[in-house]
Amino acid sequence: MLTVINLPEESSNPLNPRQAVPRPGRHRRPMTAPKTQKDKASKTKRVLLTILTVVVLLGILVTAGYFIKQLIDRKYFFCKRSVRFIPIDKACDGNDDCSGGEDEITCVSSFTDNTTFPVRLTSSQHVLQVYSPGSGWRSVCSDNWTAQHTQTACTQLGYAYKPRSTSVPVSTLMSSLNSGPFTAVRPGITNTPVHQATIDRVCRSGSVVSLSCSDCGQVGSQDRIVGGTDALIEDYPWQVSLQQGGQHTCGGSLVSPHWVVTAAHCFIGSKKELSRWRVVSGRTYMSTLGGSYVDRVILNGNYDPALNDNDIALMRLSSPITVGVGRLPVCLPPKSFGLAAGASMVVTGWGYLAENGKVSHSLQKARIPLIAQSICSSPRVYGSAITQRMICAGFLEGNVDACQGDSGGPLVHFSSSRWNVAGVVSWGVGCARESKPGVYCNVEEMLNWIHTVIEKNP
């Protein structure tokens, strides 16, 4: 018997159908273990270490660059136009070694005063006097004197800050002044220079004008210099450091916000190019950072390096210093200041602490007596080497003295509540030797030159 088997109908579907291929999607990030606080701290440390390394390297590069520049500046002058270096000795030597002569432009100059500056203060009473070729010096009467006259006269003298005047009875003047001659300002004339606004006559008021032109030399306090002691710049705020190529070379004294008085011998040899000089003020401890630029250095035209005579110079700062604590001009003395032998003087500076020794990093001061000119010029001391433009101060037995590095610095005297600069550190035989005291340029003898230079270089 036949069995009929029913077969399924033929299907068009494949026996092994392919699975649908899914479209590619975003790659999934591999699984990672969660970061711990330790890992985060390690990463932070690596970043900080990298930053610190970069900062240190930059600091090293900047420091190296600074010292390399200082080294180059001490040895060479850079000619900007021709882009080349010349030895520093060739700068300011009178020959044009750079194209356009740029190495001879910013140099030390000299000036000789051949006229009389027509306004001055005289005696310890600071009596105002004016000059004319025909009449000579005459004391100015208080008659018709006004506050504007005070301002005008003080401006002529170079440094005016809250100037004021007082009347001094003629009868109280020293014998060389109380008999005249006298002069008085003409009524109604206030802005004309004082020496051009006067007429000669007796003082109807019976008194003359005494001027106080500024706050110079006024500090709260009343000595390493050889044998000296530590000092604070706040007590001697006129003291400055003159630095060439970042190195302390000489001292100096502020006599106005714009001007520094120092020694001419500080600029001999290869020290005549101005761009290398800086004036650092307001510092007790020696620093080479900062400082004021200098645009004029003017030597006394009569300076004699062989005899050390007329050893004085003026530096003009490119911008005036800001007067304040640690920065204040010292007063220029009046004519006929009248300092007697034995008068108490103070010398300050950062110079050697001993002959052939080392410089001091801290400002030093020493109180020393003024020595009579007759003694200083005696054969046992300096003999004929002492001129009228010099004064001596110190102890004949030695032990205390200015030294190398103090050159150009101030010798000051305290009088009438003010410090006056009587001398500029100039020369001596050794330091603190017996019978060889310090010799200073006599500022009183240089007043005409100082006032004339300042007036001609406003």
C-alpha positions in Angstrom: 0.0 0.0 0.0 1.4 3.2 -1.0 1.8 6.0 1.5 1.5 9.5 0.2 3.8 12.0 1.8 2.9 15.7 1.6 6.1 17.8 1.0 6.2 21.4 2.0 6.0 23.9 -0.8 9.4 25.2 -2.1 10.4 28.4 -0.2 12.3 31.3 -1.7 13.9 32.0 1.6 17.5 30.9 2.0 18.3 28.0 4.2 20.9 30.1 6.1 19.7 33.6 6.1 22.4 36.3 7.0 21.9 38.2 10.1 21.3 41.9 9.7 24.6 43.8 9.9 24.2 46.6 12.5 25.3 50.1 11.4 28.5 51.3 13.0 27.9 53.6 16.0 30.1 55.6 18.2 33.2 53.8 19.6 32.8 53.1 23.2 35.6 54.2 25.5 37.4 51.4 27.1 36.7 50.8 30.7 39.2 52.5 33.1 39.6 52.4 36.8 38.3 55.5 38.6 41.0 58.1 39.4 42.0 58.3 43.0 43.0 61.4 45.0 46.6 60.2 44.9 46.6 60.2 41.1 45.1 63.7 41.0 47.7 65.0 43.5 50.5 63.4 41.4 49.3 65.1 38.3 49.1 68.5 40.1 52.6 68.0 41.4 53.9 67.3 37.9 52.3 70.5 36.5 53.6 72.6 39.4 57.1 71.1 39.0 57.0 71.9 35.3 56.0 75.5 35.9 58.6 75.8 38.6 61.3 74.5 36.3 60.3 76.9 33.6 60.3 79.8 36.1 63.8 78.8 37.4 65.2 78.5 33.9 63.8 81.9 32.9 65.2 83.4 36.1 68.6 81.9 35.3 68.5 83.2 31.8 67.5 86.7 32.9 70.1 86.8 35.6 72.8 85.5 33.2 71.7 88.0 30.6 71.9 90.8 33.2 75.4 90.0 34.2 76.5 89.4 30.7 75.1 92.9 29.8 76.9 94.4 32.8 80.2 92.8 31.7 79.8 94.0 28.2 78.8 97.5 29.3 82.0 97.7 31.4 84.2 96.9 28.5 82.5 98.1 25.4 80.3 100.9 23.9 77.7 99.9 21.5 77.4 101.9 18.3 73.7 101.7 17.4 73.9 103.2 13.9 76.7 101.0 12.7 75.7 98.0 15.0 79.1 97.3 16.4 81.0 97.5 19.7 84.0 99.6 20.4 86.3 99.5 23.5 84.8 101.7 26.2 88.1 103.7 26.4 87.4 105.0 22.9 84.1 106.5 23.9 84.4 110.2 24.8 88.0 110.3 23.8 87.5 113.2 21.4 87.5 111.0 18.3 84.4 109.8 16.3 84.8 106.0 16.5 81.1 105.4 15.8 79.4 106.6 12.6 77.9 110.0 13.2 80.1 110.4 16.3 77.5 108.9 18.6 80.2 107.9 21.0 81.1 111.5 21.6 77.6 112.9 22.2 76.6 111.8 25.7 79.8 112.7 27.5 81.1 114.5 30.6 81.6 118.3 29.9 83.3 121.1 31.8 82.3 124.6 32.6 84.4 127.6 33.9 82.5 130.4 35.6 83.9 133.7 34.4 81.1 135.9 35.7 79.7 136.6 39.1 76.4 135.0 40.0 74.3 138.0 41.0 72.4 136.6 44.0 73.7 135.0 47.2 73.0 134.4 50.9 75.7 135.4 53.3 76.6 134.8 57.0 74.9 132.5 59.4 71.9 134.8 59.3 71.4 134.0 55.6 71.2 137.7 54.5 70.2 138.2 50.9 72.7 140.1 48.7 72.7 141.1 45.1 75.5 142.0 42.8 76.2 144.5 40.0 79.5 145.2 38.3 79.4 148.9 39.3 78.4 148.6 42.9 79.5 145.1 44.0 77.7 143.2 46.7 74.8 144.9 48.6 72.5 143.6 51.3 68.8 143.8 50.4 66.6 145.9 52.7 63.2 144.6 53.9 61.6 147.8 52.4 58.8 146.9 50.0 59.7 143.2 50.2 56.9 140.7 49.3 56.3 137.0 49.2 56.7 137.1 45.4 60.2 138.6 45.8 61.0 135.7 48.2 59.9 133.1 45.6 61.8 134.9 42.8 65.0 135.1 44.8 64.9 131.5 46.0 64.1 130.2 42.5 67.3 132.0 41.3 69.2 130.2 44.0 68.2 126.8 42.6 65.9 125.1 45.0 62.6 126.6 46.2 60.1 124.8 48.4 57.8 126.8 50.6 60.3 129.7 50.7 60.0 132.2 53.4 61.7 135.4 54.5 62.3 137.2 57.8 63.6 140.7 58.6 66.9 141.0 60.4 67.7 144.4 62.1 70.8 146.0 60.6 72.2 146.5 64.1 72.5 142.8 64.7 74.5 142.1 61.6 78.2 141.2 61.7 80.6 144.2 61.5 81.3 143.6 57.8 77.6 143.9 56.9 76.0 146.4 59.3 77.5 149.5 57.6 76.3 148.5 54.1 76.2 149.1 51.3 72.4 148.4 51.0 69.8 148.2 48.2 66.0 147.8 48.1 63.5 146.6 45.6 61.6 149.2 43.6 57.8 149.4 44.5 55.6 147.4 42.1 58.3 145.2 40.6 57.8 141.6 41.7 58.6 139.1 38.8 61.8 140.7 37.6 65.0 138.9 38.8 65.8 140.4 42.2 69.3 141.8 41.2 67.6 143.8 38.4 64.7 145.1 40.5 66.7 147.0 43.1 67.9 150.6 43.7 70.8 151.5 46.0 69.8 153.4 49.2 69.8 153.1 53.0 67.3 150.7 54.7 64.3 152.9 55.8 62.9 149.9 57.7 66.2 149.5 59.5 66.3 145.8 58.6 67.5 143.4 55.8 66.0 140.3 54.2 67.0 136.8 55.5 65.9 133.9 53.3 65.0 130.3 54.0 64.4 128.8 50.5 63.5 125.2 51.2 63.3 122.2 53.5 66.9 121.3 52.7 68.9 119.6 55.4 66.0 119.2 57.9 66.0 115.7 59.4 65.0 114.4 62.8 68.4 113.1 63.9 71.6 114.9 64.7 79.4 107.8 62.5 82.0 102.5 58.2 84.2 105.1 56.9 87.4 104.1 58.7 86.6 104.1 62.4 83.0 105.1 61.8 79.7 103.5 62.7 76.5 102.4 60.9 74.2 105.1 59.7 70.6 105.3 58.4 69.8 107.0 55.2 66.8 108.7 56.9 69.4 110.7 59.0 71.5 111.6 55.9 68.9 111.5 53.1 71.1 113.6 50.7 73.7 110.8 50.5 73.6 109.0 47.1 75.6 106.2 45.4 77.1 107.0 42.0 77.3 103.8 40.1 78.9 103.0 36.7 78.0 99.8 35.0 76.1 98.6 38.2 79.1 99.1 40.5 79.4 101.7 43.3 82.1 104.2 42.2 81.6 107.4 44.3 79.3 109.1 46.7 77.4 112.3 46.1 75.0 114.8 47.7 71.6 115.9 46.5 71.5 119.7 46.5 68.1 119.8 44.7 65.7 117.3 43.3 67.5 117.6 40.0 71.2 118.0 41.0 73.9 116.0 42.7 77.2 117.6 43.8 80.2 115.2 43.7 84.0 115.1 42.9 85.4 115.8 39.5 88.0 113.0 39.9 85.2 110.4 39.8 85.0 110.9 36.0 88.6 110.5 34.9 89.7 107.8 32.5 87.0 105.6 31.0 84.2 107.1 33.1 83.1 109.9 30.9 80.2 108.3 29.0 76.9 109.2 30.6 74.7 106.2 29.8 76.6 104.0 32.2 76.0 106.1 35.2 73.1 105.7 37.7 72.4 107.6 40.9 70.9 105.4 43.6 69.2 107.3 46.4 67.2 106.5 49.5 69.2 103.3 50.4 70.9 102.5 53.7 72.3 99.2 52.3 74.2 99.3 49.0 72.0 98.3 46.1 72.6 98.3 42.3 68.9 98.0 41.5 67.0 100.9 40.1 68.6 104.4 40.3 68.1 107.6 38.4 69.5 108.2 34.9 71.9 111.0 34.3 71.7 113.5 31.4 74.5 115.9 32.3 77.8 115.7 34.2 79.6 119.0 34.4 83.1 119.3 35.8 84.6 122.5 37.1 86.6 123.8 34.2 89.5 124.7 36.5 89.8 121.2 37.9 93.5 120.2 38.1 93.9 116.4 38.5 97.6 116.7 39.2 97.0 119.1 42.1 93.5 117.9 43.1 92.4 121.5 42.9 88.8 122.6 42.2 87.8 118.9 42.6 84.0 119.3 42.1 81.4 118.3 39.6 77.6 118.5 39.2 75.4 115.7 37.9 71.9 116.5 36.5 69.3 113.7 36.9 67.1 113.0 33.8 64.1 113.2 36.1 63.9 114.9 39.5 63.8 112.6 42.6 60.7 112.6 44.7 61.6 114.3 48.0 60.5 112.3 51.0 61.8 110.1 53.8 65.3 108.9 52.7 65.5 111.4 49.9 66.1 115.1 50.7 68.6 117.7 49.5 71.2 119.1 51.8 71.6 122.8 52.1 74.4 124.7 50.3 76.1 126.9 52.9 75.8 130.7 52.8 78.9 132.7 51.9 81.0 133.6 55.0 79.5 130.6 56.8 82.1 131.2 59.5 83.1 127.6 60.4 85.8 127.7 63.0 88.6 125.2 63.5 87.3 122.3 65.7 83.7 122.6 64.4 81.9 119.3 64.5 81.5 117.7 61.0 80.1 114.4 59.8 81.3 112.5 56.8 79.2 109.6 55.3 79.7 107.0 52.6 80.0 103.3 51.6 83.8 103.4 51.1 86.5 101.1 52.4 86.4 100.2 56.1 90.2 100.2 56.2 93.0 101.3 53.9 93.3 98.6 51.1 90.2 97.0 52.7 86.7 96.3 51.4 83.7 98.5 50.8 80.9 98.6 53.3 77.5 97.3 52.3 75.9 99.5 54.9 76.1 103.3 55.0 78.7 104.6 57.4 79.2 107.9 59.3 82.0 109.4 61.3 82.0 112.6 63.4 85.3 114.5 62.9 86.5 118.0 63.7 87.4 120.7 61.1 91.1 121.4 61.1 92.5 124.9 60.9 93.8 125.8 57.4 97.1 126.9 59.0 97.6 123.5 60.5 96.6 121.5 57.4 98.9 123.5 55.2 101.8 123.2 57.6 104.9 121.2 56.6 104.1 118.3 59.0 100.7 117.8 57.3 100.2 118.7 53.6 102.2 121.9 53.2 101.7 123.8 50.0 99.4 121.1 48.5 96.5 122.7 50.3 94.8 125.5 48.3 92.0 128.0 49.2 89.6 125.6 47.5 90.3 122.8 50.1 89.5 122.2 53.7 90.7 119.5 56.0 88.8 117.5 58.6 89.7 114.6 60.9 92.1 113.7 63.7 95.8 114.3 63.4 96.4 111.1 65.3 94.5 109.2 62.6 92.1 106.4 63.3 89.0 108.0 61.7 88.8 109.1 58.0 87.1 108.8 54.7 88.6 106.3 52.3 88.4 104.9 48.7 84.7 104.7 47.6 83.7 107.7 49.7 85.0 110.1 47.1 82.5 112.8 46.1 80.5 112.2 49.2 79.4 114.9 51.7 81.1 116.5 54.7 78.3 118.2 56.5 77.8 120.6 59.5 74.7 121.1 61.6 73.8 124.7 62.2 70.5 126.6 62.8 68.5 123.4 62.7 69.8 122.5 59.2 72.6 120.4 57.7 74.9 122.2 55.3 77.4 120.6 53.0 80.7 122.2 53.7 83.0 119.8 51.8 83.2 117.1 49.1 85.4 114.1 49.8 88.5 114.7 47.6 91.8 113.3 48.5 94.3 112.3 51.3 97.4 110.2 51.8 96.2 106.7 52.7 93.3 106.4 55.0 93.2 107.5 58.7 97.0 107.8 58.9 98.7 110.0 61.5 99.1 113.6 60.4 97.3 112.9 57.1 93.7 113.9 57.6 91.0 113.9 54.8 91.0 116.8 52.3 87.7 118.1 51.0 86.8 120.5 48.2 85.6 123.7 49.9 82.0 124.1 48.8 81.7 127.7 50.0 84.4 128.6 47.5 82.5 126.9 44.8 79.1 128.5 45.3 79.4 130.9 42.4 80.2 128.0 40.1 77.4 125.8 41.4 74.7 128.5 41.1 75.9 129.5 37.6 75.9 125.9 36.3 72.4 125.2 37.7 71.0 128.4 36.2 72.5 127.7 32.8 71.2 124.1 32.7 67.5 124.4 33.8 
